[in-house]
């Protein structure tokens, strides 16, 4: 008995581990959402293609409408490709789920092989009954046809009796009809005999009922089987909703950074809200730029740079593991992270090439080859950067030939051409004159509608003018983070008060 108890305990542990695996996979599978997305994309694609064909036939000179429709179709095709990739990924997850469940089911059934055997037997017997029912239906039809055939035979016999002996030809044909009618009658009689097997049919039904009772008794006696089976059903039917939090662009947890032996950042914890401007202030060497560069992993290229802690982007990706925090199998490339998180540096750094090529540089790297789409994206980015009106007549001019303020706006256009979600700005106005600085500040306030902007600045006045929230760093630590008005007018920490009053820094 002890051996049996140990066996059952080990079996229970093994099954629970399988159930945990099932639960983890179940969290990742959401077919309905992907199917609905694909359905919507396909229907929208059809509609757009019909519109495009109509415009091409009836108004071929309307290039604006044609380009707009082609652009929309390209975007939908890209979205469709992504959704199809997700769908393929979910299919793989579903296969893994079935695989685990199958092995789990076998794990339970090996505790009592009789149940599996009985299920197979019942299935075979039910099939026999189904086949026999089909034969019974056929026999009933045959019986009806037999009665009709008997009437036909009687009529033929009456006609034969009524014909004179000299009419040999008529008799011959009637005798042939009589032979055929009798042959048909024999076939119908054979079919009708199936109904005489009712006893066998009843025996099969009784056998199934006996097996069912025996199987139910086994299940009732085997409480362990029932409990584990219920656990599996519960785990498969459990709908765990992913906790969503769309309020924050970054959630930083216990972030520590080292350059070789130098400890640059200590236990940084901060939540950066979406579509807001966050100013980072503090004296030189306090870790402001280090923190900013850590958010899109530019520091990775520095020798002996080390990081510990988590930076979660859009409540989805841990940017240092490049994996989803909700789905271990969902990954993201570092290139994609840097595309979503643009960077503007202290010194304007346009490439020594034309304005057009400067803005289109990241599009080329991303593999966007459609010239019409590229031109549209360039124009949109330059407009968003408030530079289009100044350069539209000469996009072939070298980017380095522009003024300092224009160069910085060109760098902003280059950063936003792929519509990132976050813009990191490391003292973007420190090398500019007051007029150019004012233009950049105005642009930052306009861009807030579409982007989260994190700006490192040494200017207290600039932070107060543009920022919704301000973070104060000192000696590698985040001392205080609050709404800008609150932090400047009513700081909570002593270090913050001393820095704002000019006692150090």
Secondary structure as GFF3:
##gff-version 3
##sequence-region A 1 505
A	DSSP	alpha_helix	2	28	.	.	.	ID=ss1
A	DSSP	alpha_helix	31	58	.	.	.	ID=ss2
A	DSSP	alpha_helix	63	109	.	.	.	ID=ss3
A	DSSP	alpha_helix	113	162	.	.	.	ID=ss4
A	DSSP	alpha_helix	168	192	.	.	.	ID=ss5
A	DSSP	three_ten_helix	193	197	.	.	.	ID=ss6
A	DSSP	alpha_helix	198	221	.	.	.	ID=ss7
A	DSSP	alpha_helix	223	237	.	.	.	ID=ss8
A	DSSP	beta_strand	248	259	.	.	.	ID=ss9
A	DSSP	beta_strand	262	273	.	.	.	ID=ss10
A	DSSP	beta_strand	277	281	.	.	.	ID=ss11
A	DSSP	alpha_helix	288	294	.	.	.	ID=ss12
A	DSSP	three_ten_helix	298	301	.	.	.	ID=ss13
A	DSSP	beta_strand	305	313	.	.	.	ID=ss14
A	DSSP	beta_strand	317	318	.	.	.	ID=ss15
A	DSSP	beta_strand	323	324	.	.	.	ID=ss16
A	DSSP	alpha_helix	334	340	.	.	.	ID=ss17
A	DSSP	beta_strand	341	344	.	.	.	ID=ss18
A	DSSP	alpha_helix	355	365	.	.	.	ID=ss19
A	DSSP	alpha_helix	371	384	.	.	.	ID=ss20
A	DSSP	alpha_helix	388	391	.	.	.	ID=ss21
A	DSSP	three_ten_helix	399	401	.	.	.	ID=ss22
A	DSSP	alpha_helix	404	416	.	.	.	ID=ss23
A	DSSP	beta_strand	422	426	.	.	.	ID=ss24
A	DSSP	alpha_helix	434	447	.	.	.	ID=ss25
A	DSSP	beta_strand	452	456	.	.	.	ID=ss26
A	DSSP	alpha_helix	460	466	.	.	.	ID=ss27
A	DSSP	beta_strand	469	474	.	.	.	ID=ss28
A	DSSP	beta_strand	477	483	.	.	.	ID=ss29
A	DSSP	alpha_helix	484	489	.	.	.	ID=ss30
A	DSSP	alpha_helix	494	500	.	.	.	ID=ss31
###
